[in-house]
Amino acid sequence: MISNPLFASQTSSAEKVPTDPADAEYGYTVLIIDDEVEVHKVTDLTLKRFRFDGKRIRFLHAYSAREALQIFADNEDIALALVDVVMETDHAGLDLVHKVRNELGNHLVRLVLRTGQPGQAPEHEVIERYDINDYKEKTELTSQKLKTLMYSGLRSFRDIQTIDSHRKGLRQVIESTSKMLKPNSMSEFATAVLKEIMNLLQLDSSAVYCTTFSEQGFNGQRRILAATGSMADVIAEDDSEGLPESVQRLFDKALQEGRSLYSEEGYVFYTETESGYQSLLYVDTNGKLTDAQQELLDIYCFNVALTYASLLKGEEILDTQRELVYLLGDAVEMRSKETGAHVKRVSLVSYRLAQLYGLPEEECLVIKRAAPLHDFGKVAIPDRILHKPGKLDLEEWETMKTHAAVGHDILRKSTKPILKVAAMICMTHHERWNGKGYPLGLKGSDIPIAGRVAALADVFDALGSKRCYKEPWAKETIREELLKEKGEHFDPRLVDLLLDNFEDFWEIRNRYPD
C-alpha cells in the first residue's frame, strides 16, 4: 500500500510518537467489537505503534454484542468503539449502539460501525436511525484510513469531553452562585469559578486565591477563599498558615510591592479594590502564561474581590441589625431591673427549640433574632407596676397585660422579616396551649409556632433567674413545673423536646449567667 504523503510528512506536535514507544503512558481507551478473531489481530497489529497526544492507546476487545455491553458498563472512559454490525444476529451491532446511547446513557463515546456485509445495514438508513459517528465497510479500512479514523474519532471525543467538562463546571458555578449569600459558601463559589477558569485555560496546575480584606495591607490577616489541585486542602477559615513557604514568600513580596509578579515558582496576580481590599491569586504553572490567560486570571481575581467585598458589607449591615435587636431587648430588661443576659438566653433557647421542632434553618434563625424583643411592649408599662415586688392587683395586672399588644403595635409597622416575627412573638408569647392566655385567647396550634417557642423559652429561663418578686428555682423544680404545664400552658411537643435535652438547655444558662 502506498502511504499518503500528507500524513507521512506532517504530524501535529500534540500527537508525536515518543522516541521509545514503550515509554509512552496510556491515554485514551478504544474498544474493538467483532466476532472474527482475525479482525482483532489485524487491528492490533495495524495500531500497535499508534499514539495520540503522545500517549499509547489502551485497547479492549469484545467478541459479541453482549460482551461489549458489559465492557461499556464497566468502563465509562471508553473514547472510541469500532462496532461490527453482524455478530450474534444480523443487527447485533445496531442493537448495541441503541443500548449504549439509550440504556447506558453514554453520549460521549464515539461509535463507528464496521461491516463486511453492507447490504444487511444500508448506510443511509443506519446513519439516519442510529446515533453513530461514522460508517465504514471493512474493505475500505486500509491501514492509513484506519489511523485517520482513529485520529478523527479521538479528537472528536477529546473536544466533546472538554465541552462536557466546561458544561459541568459552568453548572457548578451557577449552583455555587445561588448559594453565595448563605453562610460559609463564598469559598464554594470562588473555588468553583477558579476550577472552571483553569479548565477553560487548559491549565493542569495548582492554584490558590487569598485575600487580606484589610486596610492594614501587608500586615492584614489573610483568608484563603479558593484552592485547586495539590493545594485544595489548604483552604482555611481565617488565615493562610497552610500555604507552602514559597507561596507565602511570593504573597509577601506582591503585597509589599503592590503588583503582580512572575517567578520560576509561579505567577502571583495582585489586585486592590477602591475600598482598599487586596487579593492574591497564585498559579503554579510550567512555563509562561499567554497574555490572554493572564488577562482572564486578572479578571477573576478582581471580580471575586468585588463580590466578596459586597457580601462583607451586606453581612456588616445584618450584624448591625442583629446587634440593635439585642440592644433594644437589653434596654427593656434593664428598665425591668432584670439581667440583659435573659434576652440572650431566650434567643438561644428559642433557636435550639425551633431546630429540634424541625423548622427550616432560615425560620429558626429569624426566631432566634426576633425572640430578644418578646417583652418589647414593657417600655410602655409604668415603673410602679414594672418594679412592684409583690403581687399585682387586678387593675395593675390588666395594665401589665397590655405590653403584649403595645409591643406588637410598635413593631408590626416594620416591613423587615425579623421585626414582623418579633411583633408576632410580642402578641402571642403569653397565649396558653389550653386557650386561657392573653391577649387573644388563642388555643393549641392556632398560636403561631414562633410564639409557642418563645413562650417556653421565656418561662424556662425566668424560672431559673432571680426577679424582684421571686428567687431562682432549682433545676428539678423547673423540670416538675414544665411537666405540669405540658398541654396546659405550653405546646406538649415543645416541652418534651426541652425536657429530653434539658442539660443542653441548662448549659446555655451556664454560658451566659446573670
N, C-alpha and C positions, 0 to 999 in steps of 0.2 A: 504493500500500500504506500502511495506517495503522500508524504506528510504535507500538511498545509503550511506554506512558508510564513503565513501571517502568525500562526500560533508558534511556529518554530523559532521565530526571531523576536517575539515580544512577549514578555511575561511581566505582569504588574509586580511592583515591589512588595505588595502585601501577600503575594502568592508565590514567592520564590521558594524553590526547593532547597532545603539546607544542604550544606556540603556533605554531611553524613546523614543520610535519611534516617538511620536508626536513632539519631539524637533528637529527632523531632518528637514533640509530645502530641498526644491525641487531642483533636479538636472536635469536629462535628461527627455525628453518628449517622450512618447510612444503612438502610435495611434492604436487602436483596430478597425478593419473594418470587420463587419459581419452583415448579415441581420437577424440573430437569436438573440433575446434579451437574451436568456439563456446563449449563449456563452459569452456575455459581463459580465453577472453576475458571471459566474464561473471564468472567467479570473480575474476579480476584486477581488473576494474572495481569489483566489489562490495567487495572487501577492500583497495582501493588505499590508503585512509586508516586502515586498521585498525592499532591499536597494542596491544602487551601489555607490561606492566611499563615503559611509557614508551618502548618501542623498536619500530622497524619490523620487519616480518616479511620474511625472505628467502624468496621463492617459487622453487621449482624445478618444472620441467614435464617430464612423460613422456607419450608418446602411445601407448605399448604396454607390456604387462607386462614384456617382455624389456628394454626401455629402462629401465623403473623399477627392475628388479632390479639393473642395473648402477649406477644412481644411488645406490641403497641401499648397495651395496658400496663406493662411492667416498666416501660422506658418512655418517659414523657419528653426526652430530649432528642428524639429522632428528627433529623433535619430533612432528610430526603428518603423516599422509598421508591424503588423500581418494582412495579407490580405486574406480574404475569396475569393475563385475563383468564385463560383457560387452565384450570387446575383440577380440583375435585369435581367441579362441574364446568359447563361451558361459560358460566358467568361468575365464577367464584371470585375473581379479582374485582369485578364490579360490585358485588355484594360487600366485599371487604372495604372498598372505598366508601360505600354508603355507611357502614358501621363505624368506621374511623371518624368520619365527619359528624355523623348524627348521634350515634350511641356514646362514643368516647368524647365527643365534643372537641376533637383536635383539629383546629383550623390553621395551625401554624405549619405543620409538616407539609413539604412539597411532594405531591403524589404524581408519578409518571407511569403511565400504563405502557407495558411492552407486550406485544402479541406476535405470535408466529402464524396466527390464523385470523387475519383482519376481517374476513367475511363473517366471523362469529360475532364481532362487535364493531360495526361500521363506525369510522372515525367521527363523522359529523353528528351521529346520534349520541355517541358516548360523550363527546365534548359538550353537547347541549344539555344532557340529562344529569351528568355527574360532575362533582366538584373536583376536577383533576387539573393538573398544571401543564401536562404535556401528554402526547400520544405518539408512540413510536412503534414501527414494525421492527422486529428483531433483525431483519435483514439489512435495515438501514443504519443500525447502530454499529458502525465501524469503530475502531479504536479511537480515532480522533474525535468522532462525533459523540462517543460515549464520554470522553473527557470534557468536551464542550458542554454536554448536558449536565455534567457534574458541576462545572463552574457556574452555569446559569441557575441551576437549582439551588446550590448552596448560597450564592449571592442573594437570590430572592429570599431564601429563608432568613439569612442574616439581616436583610433590610426589614423584613416583616417583624422579626424578633425585636429589632431596635425600636420600630414604631410601637409595638405592643408594650415594650418596656417603658417608653415615654407615656403611653396611654395610662398605664398603671401608676406611673409617677405623678402624672397630672391629677389622676383621681385622688391619690394620697394627699397632694397639695390642697385640692378642693375640700376634702374631708377635714384636713387639719385647719383650713381657714374657717370652717364652720365651728370648730372647737376653740378657735383662737381666743375668744373672750372668756373662756372658762378658766378656773384656777389651774396653774401649772401646765398649761397647754402651749405656751409660747415656744417652748423648746421643741414640742412636736411639730409645730408649724415651721419653725426655722430649719429643723433637720430635714423635714420632707422637701422643702424648697431647695435646700442645699444638695440633697441627693439627686433631685431632678436636674438641677443645673449641671452637676458633674456628669450625669448621663447624657445630657444634650451636648456637652462639650467633648464627650467620649474621653473623659479623663479617669483612668483607673488609678486614682490617687486617694490619699487620706486628706481630710480637711477638718478644720475646727474653726468655729465662729465664736468670738468672745467680745464682751462689751464691758466698759468701765461704768458707763452711765453715771458719771460723777463729774461735777465741775472742778474737782480736785485734780483732774487729768491724770498724770503719771502716778500720783500717789493714791488714786481712787481704787476701791475694791473692784475686782473683776468677777464677771459671771459668764460661764460657758453656756451658750444657748443652743448650739448645734455642733454635731461632730459626725464624721463618716469614716468608713474604712477601719484601719487599725486603731484610730483614735475614738471610735464610737463609745468606748467605755469611760471616757474621761469627763462626760457631762456631769456637772455638779450643780447644786442649787445656788451656792453663794460665792464660790471662789474658783480659782484656776490652779489649785495646788497639784492636780493630777497631770498637768501638762508636762511633756518632756522638757528637760532643761534647755535644749537647743531652741525649742519653740518659745519658751519663756524669755530667752535672751533676745530673740528676734522681736517679740512683742514689746519688750522694754525699749529696744532701740527705735522701733517705729513710733512709740508714744513720745519718747524724748525728742525725736526729730520732727514729729508731726507729719509724717509722709509714708506712702507705701514704699516698699523696698524689695529687692530681689537678691538672693544669695544662692550658693550651691545647695544650701539646705532646703530651699523652697521660697515661695512667694508669701509676702505679707501685704494684704490690702488694708489701708488705713483710711477711715472716713470720720468726719466730725459734723454733726448736725448744727443748725443755727442755735439750738438750745445748749450746745456745748457737750452733747453726748458723743463719746468716741466709741468706735467699734473696730475690731480687727478680724480679718479672715486669713488664716494660714492654709496654704495648699502645698502639700508635699508632692512635687511633680518632677519627673525625669525630663530634663531639657526645658527650653524656654516655652512659655505660653505665647500664642499668637496675640496680635493686637485685639482681635475680636473676642478671644477668650478672656483677656484681661478686662475688656470693657464690660462684658456680661457679669463677671465676678465683682467688679466695682459697683455695678448697678444693684446686684444682690445685697452687697454689704450695706450700701447707703439706704436702700428701701426697707430692709429688715430693721435697721436702726430707727428709721422714722416710725415704722409700725409699732415697735416696742416702746418708743418714747410716748406715742399716743396712748397706748394701753396703760403705761405707768401713770399718765396724767388722769386718765379715767379712773384708775384704781385709787389714786390720791383723793379724787372727789368723793368716791364711795366711802373711803376710810373716814373722810371728814364728816359725811352724813351719819355714819355709824357712831362716831365719837360724840356728835351733837345729841344723838338719841340717848346715849348713856349719860351725858351731862345733864340733860333735861330730867331723866329719871332720877339721877343723884340729887338734883335740886329739890325735887318733890319729896324724896325720902329725908333729906336734911331738914326740910321745913317740918316734916312729921317727927323730927328728932329720932329718926331711925337710921341705921347704918346704910351708907351708899353701897356696901358690898351686897346688900339684899337684891338690888336690881341686876347686878352681875350674875348672882347665883340663879335668880329666877330665869334669866336669859338662857343660861347654860342648861339648867334642868329642863326648861321648855324645849330646847333644841334636841336634847337626848330623848326625851319622851316622844317627840314628833318622829324622830328617826325609828325608834322601837315600834311605834304605831304603824310604820310602813309608809309614811308620807313621802312624796318625791323630795329629793335633796334640796331643790330650789325652794319648795314650800317650807321645808324645815328651817332653811336659812332666813327666810322672811319672818317666820315666827320668832326665831332667835333674836332678830334685830328689832322686832316690834315689841316684844314682851317687856323690856325695861320701862315702857310707858304705860303699863297696866293701870297704875294709880294716878295718871297724869291729872285727872279731874280734881284731885285733892288740893290743887292750887287755889280753888275757889272756896274751900272749907275754912271757916274761922278758926283761929288758933285756940280759942277757949274750948272748942269741940275736939279739934285735932289732938290737943295735948292733955285732954282731961284724963287723969289717972284712973278714975273709977268708971263704973258702968254709965253709959249714956242714957238719959231719959228718953221718952218716946219722941218728943219734939226734936231733940238733938240727933237721935238716930235717923229720923226722916231727913234731916239736913245732911247727915253724913252720907246717906244712900244716894244723894243727888250727884255725888262725884263721878259715878259711872256715866251718867248721861252728859254731864258737863265735859268730861274728857273726850267722849265721843263727838260732841258737837264742835269742839275746837279742832280736833284732828281730821274729821271727815271732810273738811273743806280742801284738804290737800289732794292732789292727783297722784302723788308718789305711792307706789305699792306698799312700801314699808309703813307709811303713816296711815294708809287706808286700813291695813290689817291692825295697826295699833289702835285705831278708832274702834274697830270691831271688838278687840280684846277689852278695851275700856268698858264698853257697853255690856259685854257678856261674861266677864270672868267672875261675876257674883251670882250668875244663874246657877241653879242646882239641878242635878240629874232628875230629881223627883218633881220638878216643876215649882218648888217653893222658894226659888231665889228671886232676885230683883235685878234690874227694874222692869223687865219684860215678862217674867214668869214663864220663860221657855222651859221645855221639858225634853230630856233624853237627847237623841241625835238632832233635834231641832236647834240645839245650841251649837254654833259653829265650832269646828274642831279646834281652832286657834284659841277660842275662849275656854273650852274644856281643858286644854293642855295648860294654859296659863293659870287657870283656877287651881289646879292640883299643885303646880309648881309653886305658886304663891303661898298656899296654905302649908305645904310641906316645909318650905323654908321659914315661914313666920313662926311655926310651932317650935322650931329649934332655936329661935332668937329671943332675946330679951326685948320687951316692949314696956311702955310707960304703964301698962295695965296688967303685965304678967312677967313671970320669969321663964327662961327657956325650958322646954320639956326634954326629957330623956329620950334616947333613941327608941327604946321598947315601947314607951308610952305613945310616941308618934306613930309607930307601926300599928299599935292597937287602935288608935283613933282613925287612921286612914282605912283600916279594915272595917271598922264600924260604919264609916261613911261611904263605903263601897256600895254603889247603886242608890244611895240616898243623896249625898252631896255631889259625889264625883262619878264620872264615867267608869263603870266596873272594869273595863278592859285596861284603861289607863292605870287604875290602882294596881291591878295585877302586874302590869309591866314595871311599875315603880317598886313594888314590894319584891318582885323577883330579882331586881337589880339594885336592891336597897343600898348595899355597901358602895356601889359605884356612885350613886347619887349623893350619899353621905360624904364621899371623898371630895365632891365639889364644895361642900361646906368647909371641909378641912383646908382646901386650897385657897379659899377666899373667906377667911374668918372675919367676924365683926370687928 
